[in-house]
Amino acid sequence: MSRSASRRRVAEPETGRRRFGRRQRTVVWSVVVALGLGCLLLAAFGIGPDVLARVGGVTIGTAYVYGLAARTGGRPIVYSLLTLVVGVGVAVLDRDQLRTGAAVMVAATGAVLGVMGTTPAVRFTRAVRECLTAVVVAAVGSLAAIGFDPVVVVSRYQYAVLLLALVGVFVLVYRLGAGLHGLGRRGVVTVALGAVILAATLLYAELIRRYGTPGLVRSLFDGVRWCRHHLGGYPRPIEAFLGVPALVWGTHMRARRRQGWWVCAFGVAATAPIAATLGNPEVSVGEALVTAGYSVVVGLVIGYVVIRIDLYLTGSPARGTRVARADRPATGPGRRAAREAEEAAAVRPEPARTQALL
């Protein structure tokens, strides 16, 4: 028996035990999140004691910190235990400032975990699934944050969650995306464009709120109220035009290029507002779900268009296939073969959803 074969035989049981241990941890984590969510739902429907809401918030906050630390190669046991101690302390002391700070941190953690929990998507349908996964994680984080019963100024609360999520995700993506030098020319243009869209959206909303004429502000609020009354909600521009397309395009690009992580980073423009939605007492859970649904639908359409443009401009194998068979019309099976060739070339590996990225 060769030495290499001996090494492989010795390593196989260890790998199997590690995989089994990871599955056990994943099951336990999922059960903890389900228990926390159950406590929050019971509290929302007025079933059981009031303390259930904070128990659910502390439980999900602890589980989210564990998941984020495990996903990013940190020390999940240490950070989750620290989060548990701090969360219990906040619940016991019951001060407005502490509960509000805990709510902001839980919402921001849910927004970052939603992005970091995605995996590369070879096909658009897989990218849709990854986007929905990130949205669900952020939505549960929003419920957990409200479990602390924060006392907030809505705009400041939402800005704080977005800022913390942006800082957290860009620090992590800096390592995952091979630093700024790994962006390349197109990557720099993409990141700059995303930053401009994000800044323009936030500045426009803030300028309208502070300096808009009374007639303009009144007409905008009338439009929002009409949508809420007749449609149940409305797509938010920052989510529909930036956050969701960034998640869809970013996960699709990550299957092909490492720089896709930089695009995914702007996905917090969707997960952070969703995680902070319920901080607004005027927004019900039903309206929050409808609004997120509208934003996701619009964003998926935009993301699909962006993906098709990206595949055309990058000179994918699909284009090469069409050129090689120029004597035949590129219809039906020809386009299908070109698409399959491009998808077969998208082989960049990444760890599974339950494994550490770093």
C-alpha positions as CSV (number, residue, x, y, z in Angstrom):
1,M,0.0,0.0,0.0
2,S,1.4,3.4,-1.0
3,R,1.9,6.1,1.6
4,S,-0.6,8.5,-0.1
5,A,-3.3,5.7,-0.1
6,S,-2.6,5.1,3.5
7,R,-3.1,8.8,4.3
8,R,-6.3,8.9,2.4
9,R,-7.6,5.8,4.3
10,V,-6.7,7.3,7.6
11,A,-8.3,10.7,6.8
12,E,-11.6,9.3,5.6
13,P,-13.1,8.4,9.0
14,E,-12.0,11.8,10.4
15,T,-13.7,13.6,7.5
16,G,-16.8,11.6,8.1
17,R,-16.9,12.4,11.8
18,R,-16.4,16.0,11.1
19,R,-19.3,16.0,8.6
20,F,-21.5,14.2,11.1
21,G,-20.6,16.7,13.8
22,R,-21.4,19.6,11.4
23,R,-24.8,18.2,10.7
24,Q,-25.5,17.8,14.4
25,R,-24.6,21.4,15.0
26,T,-26.8,22.5,12.1
27,V,-29.7,20.6,13.4
28,V,-29.3,22.1,16.9
29,W,-28.9,25.6,15.5
30,S,-32.1,25.2,13.5
31,V,-34.0,23.9,16.5
32,V,-32.8,26.9,18.6
33,V,-33.9,29.4,16.0
34,A,-37.3,27.6,15.6
35,L,-37.8,27.8,19.4
36,G,-36.9,31.5,19.5
37,L,-39.2,32.2,16.6
38,G,-42.0,30.2,18.3
39,C,-41.6,32.4,21.4
40,L,-41.8,35.5,19.3
41,L,-44.9,34.4,17.5
42,L,-46.6,33.4,20.7
43,A,-45.8,36.8,22.2
44,A,-47.0,38.6,19.0
45,F,-50.4,36.8,19.3
46,G,-50.7,37.6,23.0
47,I,-50.2,34.0,24.1
48,G,-48.2,33.3,27.2
49,P,-46.3,35.8,29.4
50,D,-44.8,39.0,28.1
51,V,-41.3,37.7,28.8
52,L,-41.6,35.3,25.8
53,A,-40.8,38.1,23.4
54,R,-37.4,38.9,25.1
55,V,-36.6,35.2,25.4
56,G,-37.2,34.8,21.7
57,G,-35.1,37.9,20.9
58,V,-32.2,36.7,23.1
59,T,-32.4,33.1,21.7
60,I,-32.4,34.2,18.0
61,G,-29.7,36.8,18.6
62,T,-27.4,34.2,20.3
63,A,-28.1,31.7,17.4
64,Y,-27.4,34.4,14.8
65,V,-24.1,35.4,16.4
66,Y,-23.1,31.7,16.5
67,G,-24.0,31.2,12.9
68,L,-22.2,34.3,11.7
69,A,-19.1,33.5,13.7
70,A,-19.1,29.9,12.4
71,R,-19.7,31.0,8.8
72,T,-16.8,33.5,8.9
73,G,-14.3,31.3,10.6
74,G,-14.5,33.0,14.1
75,R,-15.1,31.5,17.5
76,P,-18.8,30.7,17.6
77,I,-18.9,29.2,21.1
78,V,-17.1,32.2,22.7
79,Y,-19.1,34.9,20.9
80,S,-22.5,33.2,21.3
81,L,-22.0,32.7,25.0
82,L,-21.0,36.4,25.3
83,T,-24.1,37.3,23.4
84,L,-26.2,35.2,25.6
85,V,-24.8,36.8,28.8
86,V,-25.3,40.3,27.4
87,G,-28.8,39.5,26.2
88,V,-29.9,38.1,29.5
89,G,-28.4,41.2,31.2
90,V,-30.3,43.5,28.9
91,A,-33.6,41.6,29.6
92,V,-33.0,41.7,33.4
93,L,-32.0,45.4,33.6
94,D,-34.8,46.4,31.3
95,R,-33.5,49.9,30.3
96,D,-34.6,51.6,27.2
97,Q,-31.1,52.4,26.0
98,L,-29.9,48.8,26.5
99,R,-32.9,47.2,24.8
100,T,-32.7,49.6,21.8
101,G,-28.9,48.9,21.4
102,A,-29.6,45.1,21.6
103,A,-32.3,45.5,18.9
104,V,-30.0,47.3,16.6
105,M,-27.2,44.7,17.0
106,V,-29.6,41.8,16.4
107,A,-31.1,43.4,13.3
108,A,-27.6,44.2,11.9
109,T,-26.4,40.7,12.6
110,G,-29.4,39.2,10.8
111,A,-28.7,41.5,7.8
112,V,-25.1,40.4,7.6
113,L,-25.8,36.7,8.2
114,G,-28.4,36.9,5.4
115,V,-25.7,37.9,2.9
116,M,-22.9,35.7,4.3
117,G,-25.3,32.6,4.3
118,T,-25.7,32.7,0.6
119,T,-23.8,30.3,-1.8
120,P,-22.8,30.6,-5.5
121,A,-25.5,30.2,-8.0
122,V,-24.7,28.7,-11.4
123,R,-28.3,29.4,-12.7
124,F,-30.7,32.2,-12.2
125,T,-33.2,29.9,-10.4
126,R,-30.5,29.1,-7.8
127,A,-29.8,32.8,-7.4
128,V,-33.5,33.4,-6.7
129,R,-33.3,30.8,-4.0
130,E,-30.3,32.4,-2.4
131,C,-31.9,35.8,-2.5
132,L,-35.0,34.4,-0.8
133,T,-32.8,32.7,1.9
134,A,-31.2,36.0,2.7
135,V,-34.5,37.8,2.9
136,V,-36.0,35.1,5.3
137,V,-32.9,35.3,7.6
138,A,-33.2,39.1,7.7
139,A,-37.0,38.9,8.4
140,V,-36.5,36.6,11.3
141,G,-33.8,39.0,12.6
142,S,-36.4,41.8,12.4
143,L,-38.8,39.9,14.6
144,A,-36.0,39.1,17.1
145,A,-35.0,42.8,17.3
146,I,-38.6,43.8,18.1
147,G,-38.6,41.2,20.8
148,F,-36.4,43.5,22.9
149,D,-39.2,46.2,22.7
150,P,-36.8,49.0,21.6
151,V,-37.7,52.7,21.9
152,V,-36.6,54.2,18.6
153,V,-36.7,57.2,16.3
154,V,-37.6,55.2,13.2
155,S,-35.2,56.9,10.7
156,R,-32.2,56.8,13.1
157,Y,-32.9,53.1,13.9
158,Q,-33.0,52.2,10.3
159,Y,-29.8,54.2,9.5
160,A,-28.0,52.6,12.4
161,V,-28.9,49.1,11.3
162,L,-27.9,49.8,7.7
163,L,-24.6,51.5,8.7
164,L,-23.5,48.6,11.0
165,A,-24.5,46.0,8.4
166,L,-22.6,47.8,5.7
167,V,-19.4,48.1,7.8
168,G,-19.7,44.4,8.9
169,V,-20.3,42.9,5.5
170,F,-17.5,45.0,3.8
171,V,-15.0,44.0,6.4
172,L,-15.8,40.4,5.7
173,V,-16.0,40.8,1.9
174,Y,-12.6,42.5,1.9
175,R,-11.1,39.2,2.9
176,L,-13.4,37.0,0.8
177,G,-12.9,39.1,-2.3
178,A,-9.1,39.1,-2.2
179,G,-8.9,42.7,-1.2
180,L,-9.3,45.8,-3.3
181,H,-6.5,44.7,-5.7
182,G,-8.6,41.7,-6.7
183,L,-11.4,43.8,-8.0
184,G,-10.1,44.5,-11.5
185,R,-11.3,47.4,-13.7
186,R,-14.9,46.1,-14.1
187,G,-15.0,45.3,-10.4
188,V,-14.0,48.8,-9.5
189,V,-16.7,50.2,-11.8
190,T,-19.3,47.9,-10.3
191,V,-18.5,48.7,-6.7
192,A,-18.4,52.5,-7.5
193,L,-21.7,52.3,-9.3
194,G,-23.3,50.4,-6.3
195,A,-21.9,53.0,-3.9
196,V,-23.3,55.8,-6.0
197,I,-26.8,54.2,-6.2
198,L,-26.8,53.6,-2.4
199,A,-25.7,57.1,-1.6
200,A,-28.1,58.7,-4.1
201,T,-31.0,56.7,-2.7
202,L,-30.3,57.6,0.9
203,L,-29.5,61.3,0.1
204,Y,-32.6,61.7,-2.0
205,A,-34.9,60.4,0.7
206,E,-33.2,62.5,3.4
207,L,-33.3,65.6,1.3
208,I,-37.0,65.2,0.5
209,R,-37.8,64.5,4.2
210,R,-35.9,67.6,5.5
211,Y,-36.0,70.2,2.7
212,G,-38.9,69.1,0.5
213,T,-41.7,71.6,0.0
214,P,-44.9,70.8,2.0
215,G,-46.8,70.1,-1.2
216,L,-44.2,67.6,-2.5
217,V,-43.9,65.8,0.8
218,R,-47.7,65.6,1.1
219,S,-48.1,64.2,-2.4
220,L,-45.4,61.5,-1.7
221,F,-47.0,60.5,1.6
222,D,-50.4,60.4,-0.1
223,G,-49.0,58.0,-2.7
224,V,-47.5,55.8,0.0
225,R,-50.7,55.7,1.9
226,W,-52.6,54.9,-1.3
227,C,-50.3,51.9,-2.0
228,R,-50.5,50.7,1.6
229,H,-54.3,50.9,1.6
230,H,-55.0,49.5,-1.8
231,L,-52.0,47.2,-2.5
232,G,-51.0,46.3,1.0
233,G,-47.5,47.7,0.6
234,Y,-45.0,49.1,-2.0
235,P,-41.6,48.2,-3.3
236,R,-38.8,50.1,-1.5
237,P,-36.3,51.7,-4.0
238,I,-33.2,50.8,-2.0
239,E,-34.3,47.1,-1.9
240,A,-35.8,46.8,-5.4
241,F,-33.1,48.7,-7.4
242,L,-30.0,47.8,-5.4
243,G,-30.2,45.2,-2.7
244,V,-32.1,42.4,-4.4
245,P,-30.3,42.8,-7.8
246,A,-27.0,42.8,-5.9
247,L,-27.8,39.5,-4.2
248,V,-29.0,37.9,-7.4
249,W,-26.2,39.1,-9.6
250,G,-23.6,38.7,-6.9
251,T,-24.4,35.0,-6.1
252,H,-24.5,34.3,-9.9
253,M,-21.1,36.0,-10.3
254,R,-19.5,34.2,-7.4
255,A,-19.9,30.9,-9.3
256,R,-17.6,32.3,-11.9
257,R,-15.4,35.0,-10.3
258,R,-14.3,35.6,-6.7
259,Q,-15.1,39.3,-7.2
260,G,-18.8,38.4,-7.0
261,W,-18.5,38.9,-3.2
262,W,-18.1,42.6,-3.7
263,V,-21.4,42.7,-5.5
264,C,-23.0,40.6,-2.8
265,A,-21.9,43.1,-0.2
266,F,-24.5,45.5,-1.5
267,G,-27.1,42.9,-0.7
268,V,-27.3,44.5,2.7
269,A,-29.2,47.3,1.0
270,A,-32.0,44.7,1.0
271,T,-31.4,42.7,4.1
272,A,-30.8,45.7,6.4
273,P,-34.0,47.5,5.6
274,I,-35.9,44.3,6.0
275,A,-34.3,43.6,9.3
276,A,-35.2,47.1,10.5
277,T,-38.7,47.2,9.1
278,L,-40.6,46.2,12.2
279,G,-38.8,49.0,14.1
280,N,-41.5,51.2,12.6
281,P,-44.6,50.8,14.9
282,E,-46.8,51.9,12.0
283,V,-45.8,48.9,9.9
284,S,-47.5,45.6,10.7
285,V,-46.0,42.2,10.1
286,G,-48.4,41.6,7.1
287,E,-47.5,44.9,5.5
288,A,-43.8,44.2,6.0
289,L,-44.2,40.9,4.2
290,V,-46.1,42.4,1.3
291,T,-43.6,45.2,1.0
292,A,-40.7,42.8,1.0
293,G,-42.5,40.7,-1.6
294,Y,-43.0,43.6,-4.0
295,S,-39.3,44.6,-3.6
296,V,-38.1,41.1,-4.2
297,V,-40.2,40.7,-7.4
298,V,-39.0,44.0,-8.9
299,G,-35.4,43.3,-7.9
300,L,-35.5,39.8,-9.4
301,V,-36.5,41.2,-12.7
302,I,-33.8,43.8,-12.6
303,G,-31.3,41.1,-11.5
304,Y,-32.2,38.8,-14.4
305,V,-31.6,41.6,-16.9
306,V,-28.2,42.5,-15.3
307,I,-27.1,38.8,-15.4
308,R,-27.9,38.6,-19.1
309,I,-26.0,41.7,-19.8
310,D,-23.1,40.5,-17.8
311,L,-23.0,37.2,-19.6
312,Y,-23.0,39.0,-22.9
313,L,-20.2,41.4,-22.0
314,T,-17.9,38.9,-20.4
315,G,-17.5,36.8,-23.5
316,S,-18.8,33.7,-21.9
317,P,-18.5,30.2,-23.5
318,A,-22.1,30.7,-24.7
319,R,-20.9,33.3,-27.1
320,G,-18.1,31.1,-28.2
321,T,-20.5,28.3,-28.9
322,R,-22.6,30.5,-31.1
323,V,-19.6,31.7,-33.1
324,A,-18.3,28.2,-33.6
325,R,-21.6,27.1,-35.1
326,A,-22.3,30.3,-37.1
327,D,-23.5,28.1,-40.0
328,R,-26.6,27.1,-38.0
329,P,-29.2,29.5,-36.7
330,A,-28.9,30.2,-32.9
331,T,-32.4,29.2,-32.1
332,G,-33.9,26.6,-29.7
333,P,-31.4,23.8,-29.1
334,G,-28.5,26.1,-30.1
335,R,-29.2,28.6,-27.4
336,R,-29.8,25.8,-24.9
337,A,-26.4,24.2,-25.7
338,A,-24.7,27.6,-25.4
339,R,-26.3,28.1,-22.0
340,E,-25.3,24.6,-20.8
341,A,-21.8,25.3,-22.0
342,E,-21.6,28.5,-20.0
343,E,-23.0,26.8,-16.9
344,A,-20.6,23.9,-17.2
345,A,-17.7,26.4,-17.2
346,A,-19.0,28.0,-13.9
347,V,-17.1,25.7,-11.6
348,R,-15.6,28.1,-9.0
349,P,-15.9,26.2,-5.7
350,E,-17.0,27.6,-2.3
351,P,-17.7,26.0,1.0
352,A,-21.2,24.7,1.7
353,R,-23.7,26.9,3.5
354,T,-22.9,25.3,6.8
355,Q,-19.1,25.5,6.4
356,A,-16.7,28.3,7.2
357,L,-15.8,30.6,4.4
358,L,-12.5,31.7,5.9
